Amino acid sequence: MNTASRAIDLMGIEADHIILDLGCGDGYYSRLINQKTPRKLVDLDISHENLRNLKQQSLRNISDRVANGYLYVCGDALHLPFPEHSFDRVVCSLVFYLVPLQPSLDELYRVLKPGGRSYLRLPMLAWNRVIDAFCQIPDLRRFLYCTNQLLNGLFFALAGKQIYNPFLRNDHWACYIPLKRFKVAVCHTGFQMEDLKIDYPRPGIPSIEAWVRKP
């Protein structure tokens, strides 16, 4: 079983649940969620192109659609266009390191129902990411982008704040997340940490995996 499938299995998705894939991208997690046959599945992404591609894909393959169909919503993690207590489960993979962490967690908390659960995946600040930035980056633009994430992560670890970088074309808050700061932010929001793992998608390069619950 791969990491994503295991993550979805641990969510405890049931047939009457309403699910949000926050930052759905190419729909990889949505396809796994759909196998659990929830009542409703909402794909949210900031990219209109990603959403158009997902909609076209679902129209080509009707068997991939949940009972009431997908909903496709363009939006961002800091201003989710949903009322309070909208979702039973939220999946958010590789999104919260691109935006201010605490406000994003606060917004996630707002849209989850009491007792609702969320799976979060973020790239973790670690020394091996420094090595990776200097040894594995094939071009200057990506090197500078990764270096920015490292420096922002180090500042976040030391000062507890993330830095806005106006010189980046996109992802102005991009930051490798310090593990301790992540735990503090989760606790400050009011979530209960049900489980936390350190996953290694590449040798020596860690990511945070967390399953949290809204009391």
Secondary structure, 3 states (H helix, E strand, C coil): CCHHHHHHHCCCCCCCCEEEEECCCCCHHHHHHHCCCCCEEEEEECCHHHHHHHHHHHHHCHHHCCCCCEEEEECECCECCCCCCCEEEEEEECCCCCCCHHHHHHHHHHHEEEEEEEEEEEEECCHHHHHHHHHCCCCHHHHHHHHHHHHHHHHHHHHCCCCCCCCCCCCCCCCCECHHHHHHHHHHHCCEEEEEEEEEEECCEEEEEEEEECC
